Amino acid sequence: MVRQDYGSAVAADTARLSVMPLERAGGQAQFIVHEPPVPSGTTLRPLLNWMEENLGEQLDITTIAAKATMSTRTLNRRFQEQIGTTPLQWLHHARLRQAQFLLETTDHSIERVAGQVGFNAVTTFRERFRDLVGTSPQRYRTQFRTSR
């Protein structure tokens, strides 16, 4: 109804606010839209921003720790304390959130989206996307695509 009256973009936004897809296949997990809130006062905000700006790069824990000017052990400990997850888990989720955005708003191929968010192999991207979002990238695009 919302889609017919107000268009795809408003319908997708309404679905996100309601935490439900426009059309949902049985057994599909809820989709991710926003990153989990980062506690105010976290010293990791500049690092998180850098990681978001470099999602397409091949980042590993050593590279991230070097950027943060701390050991990998200290970085993991600070992430757990301040964010509640590991740096690589956070990066993985950030990449998939960006992939969701690209699938909703662009006509890029699944292969191109995978590369843009740092996956070398499209099969790995598809598997990780399905594990986290509960549906394939193509089906997600079909369900949440916004008209431009």
C-alpha positions as CSV (number, residue, x, y, z in Angstrom):
1,M,0.0,0.0,0.0
2,V,2.7,2.5,1.0
3,R,4.7,1.6,-2.2
4,Q,1.6,2.3,-4.4
5,D,0.8,5.5,-2.7
6,Y,4.2,7.0,-2.0
7,G,6.8,5.1,-4.1
8,S,9.5,2.5,-3.5
9,A,11.9,4.8,-1.5
10,V,9.3,5.7,1.1
11,A,8.1,2.1,1.3
12,A,11.7,0.9,1.9
13,D,12.3,3.5,4.6
14,T,9.0,2.6,6.2
15,A,9.9,-1.1,6.2
16,R,13.3,-0.3,7.7
17,L,11.7,1.8,10.5
18,S,9.3,-1.0,11.1
19,V,12.2,-3.5,11.1
20,M,10.7,-5.6,8.3
21,P,11.3,-6.0,4.6
22,L,8.9,-4.9,2.0
23,E,8.2,-8.6,1.2
24,R,9.7,-11.3,3.4
25,A,10.4,-14.9,2.5
26,G,9.8,-17.5,5.2
27,G,12.7,-18.1,7.5
28,Q,14.5,-14.9,6.4
29,A,16.5,-13.1,9.2
30,Q,15.8,-9.4,9.9
31,F,18.0,-7.2,7.8
32,I,20.7,-4.9,9.2
33,V,20.3,-1.2,8.5
34,H,22.3,0.9,10.9
35,E,25.6,0.1,12.7
36,P,25.2,-0.7,16.3
37,P,25.5,2.5,18.4
38,V,29.0,3.3,19.5
39,P,29.2,4.5,23.1
40,S,29.9,8.2,23.4
41,G,33.4,9.0,24.5
42,T,34.9,6.1,22.7
43,T,38.5,6.6,21.7
44,L,38.0,4.4,18.7
45,R,35.7,6.7,16.7
46,P,38.5,8.0,14.4
47,L,39.6,4.4,13.7
48,L,36.0,3.4,13.0
49,N,35.7,6.3,10.5
50,W,38.9,5.2,8.8
51,M,37.8,1.6,8.6
52,E,34.4,2.8,7.0
53,E,36.3,4.9,4.5
54,N,38.5,1.9,3.5
55,L,35.9,-0.9,3.3
56,G,37.1,-1.9,-0.2
57,E,40.7,-2.3,1.0
58,Q,42.2,-5.6,2.2
59,L,42.3,-4.7,5.9
60,D,43.6,-7.2,8.4
61,I,44.1,-7.0,12.1
62,T,47.8,-6.0,11.7
63,T,47.0,-3.1,9.4
64,I,44.1,-1.9,11.6
65,A,46.3,-2.1,14.7
66,A,49.1,-0.2,13.0
67,K,46.6,2.6,12.0
68,A,45.5,2.7,15.6
69,T,49.1,2.8,16.8
70,M,48.6,-0.1,19.2
71,S,49.3,-3.8,19.4
72,T,46.8,-6.3,18.0
73,R,46.1,-7.5,21.5
74,T,45.4,-4.0,22.8
75,L,43.2,-3.2,19.8
76,N,41.1,-6.4,20.3
77,R,40.8,-5.6,24.0
78,R,39.8,-2.0,23.4
79,F,37.2,-3.0,20.8
80,Q,35.7,-5.6,23.2
81,E,35.5,-3.0,26.0
82,Q,34.2,-0.1,23.9
83,I,32.3,-1.6,21.0
84,G,31.5,-5.1,22.3
85,T,32.9,-7.0,19.4
86,T,36.3,-7.6,17.7
87,P,37.7,-5.3,15.0
88,L,37.3,-7.9,12.3
89,Q,33.7,-8.7,13.2
90,W,32.9,-5.0,13.2
91,L,34.6,-4.6,9.8
92,H,32.7,-7.6,8.4
93,H,29.3,-6.1,9.5
94,A,30.3,-2.7,8.2
95,R,31.1,-4.2,4.8
96,L,27.8,-6.0,4.7
97,R,25.9,-2.8,5.7
98,Q,27.6,-0.9,2.9
99,A,26.7,-3.8,0.5
100,Q,23.1,-3.5,1.5
101,F,23.1,0.2,0.8
102,L,24.7,-0.4,-2.6
103,L,22.3,-3.1,-3.5
104,E,19.4,-0.8,-2.6
105,T,20.6,2.3,-4.4
106,T,22.7,1.2,-7.4
107,D,22.6,-1.0,-10.5
108,H,26.1,-2.3,-9.8
109,S,26.5,-6.1,-10.4
110,I,26.7,-8.3,-7.4
111,E,30.4,-8.9,-8.3
112,R,31.1,-5.2,-8.4
113,V,29.3,-4.6,-5.0
114,A,31.4,-7.5,-3.5
115,G,34.6,-5.9,-4.7
116,Q,33.6,-2.4,-3.6
117,V,33.1,-3.6,0.0
118,G,36.3,-5.7,0.2
119,F,35.4,-9.2,-0.9
120,N,37.8,-10.8,-3.4
121,A,35.5,-13.7,-4.1
122,V,31.9,-13.1,-5.0
123,T,31.0,-16.6,-3.7
124,T,32.4,-15.7,-0.2
125,F,30.4,-12.4,-0.4
126,R,27.2,-14.3,-1.2
127,E,27.8,-16.8,1.7
128,R,28.6,-14.1,4.2
129,F,25.7,-11.9,3.1
130,R,23.3,-14.8,3.4
131,D,24.7,-15.8,6.8
132,L,24.1,-12.3,8.2
133,V,21.1,-11.0,6.3
134,G,19.3,-14.3,5.8
135,T,18.8,-14.0,2.0
136,S,20.9,-13.7,-1.1
137,P,22.2,-10.4,-2.3
138,Q,20.0,-10.6,-5.5
139,R,16.8,-11.4,-3.5
140,Y,17.7,-8.6,-1.0
141,R,18.0,-6.2,-4.0
142,T,14.7,-7.3,-5.3
143,Q,13.0,-6.8,-2.0
144,F,14.6,-3.5,-0.9
145,R,15.4,-1.8,-4.2
146,T,14.5,1.9,-4.1
147,S,13.5,3.8,-7.2
148,R,15.8,6.6,-8.2
